[in-house]
Structure formats: C-alpha cells, structure tokens
Amino acid sequence: MPIAHVNGVDLAYEEYGVGFPLVWVHEFAGSMDSWQPQVNFFSRRYRVIVFNARGYPPSSIPAEVSEYGQDYAVEDLYGLLKHLGIEQAHIGGLSMGGSCTLHFAIRHHEMVRSMIIASAGSGSNNPEEFRKTCRELADRLEREGAPAFADYGAGANRLQFKRKDPQGYKVFLDLLLSHSPIGSANTMRGVQAGRPPIYASEREMEAVRVPALILCGDEDEECLQPSLFMKRHIRGSGLAFFPKSGHALNLEEPNLYNSACLDFLTAVEQGKW
C-alpha cells in the first residue's frame, strides 16, 4: 500500500482508475475501505483516491491528542493532494470527512472543483453535550476497545442500515472493530470534540464559490438542521434528503448515493450546475 509522508505523519492511500481526480474522505467509524462501493462505481470514469486519516492504521497514530484536530485533517488532505501532484479535484466526504471537505474548500478553494458533503454537522445543535459525549466515548475506547466500538456502531443513526442490509452492516461493524482504540480515542477528542459547530462557519460558507452537493438521511436527526443551514449559506449548493435513511449514506444506499453524486459531477463538468 502506498504511503505519503505529509504534515508530519504517514498517510496510507490507494488510487483507482484514470481521469479527473475524485477524492473521498472517510467518517469517524470508517476508513478508506468504507468507500468500496464508490471506488467500484466511480473508478470507471475518474481517478479515485481514498486514504486513511491519521489515527487509522496503517496511517500514523500520533500518541498525543494535541496532534489531532480538524485543522490537521484539512492540511493532511492538502499535503496528500500535493504529494500526488493534484492541483484540483472533486472532493467528497461523509460526516467527519464531510466537515473536513467543507473546511478544505473554505481554506483551499482553488484546489476544489466541486465538493460533496454528506451526513455532516453532528453536534452542532448542542455542542457542549456533544463534546462531553465524545470525551466519554474516547475514555471508553481506551478502556474497553471492541465493546465501545460496537456500541458506537449500533447507534440510532445506523439502525436503518442494519435493517436494510444486515450483511453490509456486519462488514461495516467488522471494519469498525478493527480500528485502533488509541487512534480513535484521540480522533474523538481532537477532531470530533475539538471542531466548531457548523453554524460557526456561516461567514466563511457564504464566501465559498465552489459547486456543492449536500446529502443527508432523513432519519439522521443530528444532521438535518446543519444540512439545511449549509444549503442556505453555501451559494450554488444543492441539498438532497435520502428517505428512511441514517448516517452512513454511501453504504446504506450506495446506488442512490452514487447516482446523486454522478448527476452532480456531470452537471458541474458541463457547466450546468
């Protein structure tokens, strides 16, 4: 597996297909492997790049919480694109990766041809309670490992996934259980608990001039209002809600997710978005 040394860490990544670059940024409970349905579909048309964030082996697992955060995530992505010689790409992310995608576009807009933000904004409605929950989960991950991962993966926003696709959910859960407790605990404290709520970036979002597609499951309660907020404040953005769907949209509804994203990318490339 290729490794990029960027921003003081090693990032494991994979590339598939040829064409204009399309980068997928994973969620807290995922990794580069979580994007397999998108790799299979989009690599027919694009140069698809997936990677593991810091804290997710075989990428580096810094020992200190101070070496994790949304700013690190944004600059890690920047460093990876530079390592690959990519000057501009379509960027898509889910949840934690969706937040990274948004802030990458805010900070490095010239490198973003378009952005896809899915299931983003958890914790924005009640940030103090969210941060408390994140820190408690981080403590459990360090103490217990697998049981804490399993409980996180069984949250209310994953129930529709488990109901619709038990085998797909099992693959998701097995991947989650393989994560590093230390890396995930530090990610939970530094990235999840450390990032500002979506609502704090209103002015920055209004300055963004990047085509954007916002996706959300209609049963992903924590992300409903943040998705509407992004729609209202990112010019040229479109918003789609997936019916009877939870958080991991790309795995729970891969065909719908891929179709919506392909229609968006095609419209952007034809100047019709």
C-alpha positions in Angstrom: 0.0 0.0 0.0 1.4 3.4 -0.9 2.3 5.8 1.9 2.5 9.6 1.7 4.6 11.4 4.3 2.8 14.7 4.8 2.3 17.2 7.6 4.5 15.2 10.0 2.6 11.8 9.5 2.4 8.9 7.1 -0.9 8.6 5.3 -1.9 5.3 3.6 -3.8 5.8 0.4 -5.0 3.9 -2.7 -5.7 5.1 -6.3 -8.1 3.5 -8.8 -8.9 4.4 -12.4 -7.9 7.3 -14.6 -9.4 10.7 -15.3 -10.1 13.8 -13.3 -9.3 13.2 -9.6 -12.1 12.4 -7.2 -11.1 12.1 -3.5 -13.3 10.6 -0.8 -12.7 11.5 2.9 -14.0 8.9 5.4 -16.1 9.3 8.6 -15.0 8.5 12.2 -16.4 5.0 12.0 -15.0 4.3 8.6 -11.7 4.2 6.7 -10.6 4.1 3.0 -12.3 0.7 2.9 -15.7 2.3 3.6 -15.6 3.8 0.1 -15.5 0.5 -1.8 -19.0 1.0 -3.4 -17.8 4.4 -4.7 -14.4 3.1 -5.8 -16.1 0.4 -7.9 -18.5 2.8 -9.5 -16.5 6.0 -10.0 -13.2 4.5 -11.0 -14.8 3.7 -14.4 -14.8 7.5 -15.0 -12.4 9.1 -12.6 -9.0 8.8 -10.9 -10.4 7.8 -7.5 -8.3 8.4 -4.4 -9.1 7.1 -0.9 -7.0 7.3 2.2 -6.9 6.6 5.9 -6.8 9.7 8.2 -4.1 10.0 10.9 -5.1 7.7 13.7 -6.3 5.0 11.3 -3.7 2.3 10.7 -1.7 1.7 8.5 -1.6 5.6 8.6 0.4 7.0 11.6 -1.2 7.0 15.0 0.2 10.0 16.9 0.3 9.4 20.7 -0.7 12.9 21.7 -4.2 14.4 21.4 -2.6 17.7 20.5 -1.6 16.2 17.2 -5.3 15.7 16.1 -7.8 18.2 15.0 -9.9 19.5 12.1 -7.1 21.8 11.1 -4.7 18.8 10.9 -7.3 16.9 8.9 -7.6 19.7 6.3 -3.8 20.1 6.0 -3.3 16.4 5.8 -5.6 16.3 2.8 -3.8 19.3 1.3 -0.5 17.5 1.7 -1.8 14.3 0.2 -3.0 16.1 -2.9 0.3 17.9 -3.3 2.1 14.6 -2.8 0.1 13.2 -5.7 0.7 16.2 -7.9 -3.0 17.1 -8.0 -3.8 20.8 -8.4 -7.6 20.4 -8.4 -10.0 17.6 -7.6 -13.6 16.8 -6.8 -13.7 16.3 -3.0 -16.4 14.3 -1.2 -16.7 13.4 2.4 -19.0 11.7 4.9 -19.6 13.0 8.5 -16.2 13.8 9.9 -15.0 13.7 6.3 -17.8 16.0 5.2 -16.7 18.6 7.7 -13.1 18.2 6.5 -14.3 18.7 2.9 -16.2 21.9 3.8 -13.3 23.4 5.6 -10.8 22.3 2.9 -13.0 24.2 0.4 -13.0 27.2 2.7 -9.2 27.2 3.1 -8.1 25.9 -0.3 -10.9 26.7 -2.6 -8.6 26.9 -5.6 -8.0 23.1 -5.3 -11.7 22.1 -5.2 -13.5 21.7 -8.5 -16.6 20.7 -6.5 -17.5 19.3 -3.1 -19.9 16.6 -1.8 -20.8 17.0 1.8 -22.7 14.0 3.3 -24.1 13.5 6.8 -22.2 16.5 8.3 -22.9 18.6 11.3 -23.3 16.2 14.2 -23.0 18.0 17.5 -23.9 21.4 16.1 -27.3 21.6 17.8 -25.9 21.0 21.3 -22.1 21.4 21.1 -21.4 21.2 24.8 -23.3 18.0 25.2 -21.7 16.6 22.1 -18.2 17.3 23.3 -19.0 15.7 26.7 -20.3 12.6 24.9 -17.2 12.5 22.6 -14.8 12.6 25.6 -16.8 9.9 27.4 -16.6 7.7 24.3 -12.9 8.3 24.0 -12.4 7.2 27.6 -14.4 4.0 26.9 -12.4 3.3 23.7 -9.2 3.4 25.7 -10.5 1.2 28.5 -12.6 -1.3 26.6 -11.8 -1.2 22.9 -14.2 -3.5 20.9 -17.3 -3.2 23.1 -17.1 0.6 22.9 -16.7 0.5 19.1 -19.6 -2.0 18.9 -21.9 0.4 20.9 -21.0 3.3 18.7 -21.7 1.3 15.6 -25.1 0.4 17.0 -26.3 4.0 17.4 -29.7 5.2 16.4 -28.4 6.7 13.1 -27.2 3.2 12.0 -30.4 1.3 12.6 -31.8 1.8 9.1 -28.6 0.5 7.7 -28.7 -2.6 9.9 -32.4 -3.2 8.9 -32.0 -2.7 5.2 -28.7 -4.5 4.7 -27.6 -6.8 7.6 -24.6 -8.2 5.7 -23.4 -4.8 4.7 -23.8 -3.6 8.3 -21.8 -6.6 9.5 -19.0 -5.7 7.1 -19.1 -2.1 8.4 -19.1 -3.2 12.0 -16.2 -5.7 11.5 -14.2 -2.8 10.0 -15.0 -0.5 12.9 -13.9 -3.2 15.4 -10.5 -3.3 13.7 -9.7 0.3 14.3 -7.0 1.4 16.8 -8.5 2.3 20.2 -5.8 4.9 20.8 -6.1 6.5 17.3 -9.9 6.6 17.5 -9.9 7.9 21.1 -7.5 10.7 20.1 -9.6 11.4 17.0 -12.7 11.6 19.1 -11.1 14.1 21.5 -9.1 16.1 19.0 -11.2 16.2 15.9 -14.8 15.4 16.9 -14.9 17.2 20.2 -12.5 19.9 19.0 -14.2 21.1 15.9 -16.6 24.1 15.9 -20.3 23.6 15.2 -21.3 24.0 11.5 -23.2 27.2 12.5 -19.9 28.9 13.5 -18.8 29.0 9.9 -21.6 31.0 8.4 -19.5 33.8 7.1 -16.8 31.5 5.6 -19.5 29.4 3.9 -21.1 32.5 2.3 -17.7 33.3 0.8 -17.3 29.9 -0.9 -17.8 29.8 -4.6 -17.4 26.0 -5.1 -20.3 23.9 -6.5 -21.6 21.8 -3.6 -23.9 18.9 -3.2 -25.2 18.4 0.4 -26.6 14.9 1.3 -28.4 13.8 4.4 -30.5 10.9 5.6 -33.9 12.0 6.8 -33.5 9.9 10.0 -30.1 11.3 10.8 -31.5 13.7 13.3 -28.3 15.4 14.3 -27.5 16.4 10.7 -30.9 17.6 9.5 -30.7 21.3 10.6 -27.0 21.6 9.8 -27.6 20.3 6.3 -30.3 22.9 5.8 -28.0 25.6 7.2 -25.3 24.7 4.7 -27.8 24.8 1.9 -28.8 28.3 2.9 -25.3 29.7 3.2 -23.3 28.0 0.5 -24.1 29.7 -2.8 -24.8 27.3 -5.6 -25.3 24.4 -3.3 -28.0 21.7 -3.7 -29.5 19.6 -1.0 -31.0 16.1 -1.2 -32.5 14.1 1.7 -32.5 10.3 1.4 -35.8 8.8 2.6 -35.8 6.4 5.6 -32.0 6.7 5.8 -29.5 7.2 8.5 -25.8 8.3 8.7 -23.6 6.1 6.5 -25.4 7.0 3.3 -22.7 5.8 0.9 -23.0 2.3 2.4 -26.7 2.2 3.4 -27.9 3.5 0.0 -24.9 3.1 -2.4 -26.9 3.1 -5.6 -28.8 6.3 -4.7 -25.7 7.9 -3.3 -23.7 7.1 -6.5 -26.5 8.2 -8.8 -26.9 11.6 -7.0 -23.2 12.2 -7.0 -22.7 11.3 -10.6 -25.6 13.6 -11.7 -24.0 16.4 -9.7 -20.5 15.8 -11.0 -21.7 15.6 -14.6 -23.7 18.9 -14.2 -20.6 20.6 -12.8 -18.4 19.4 -15.6 -20.9 20.5 -18.2 -21.3 23.9 -16.6 -24.9 23.3 -15.8 -24.9 23.2 -12.0 
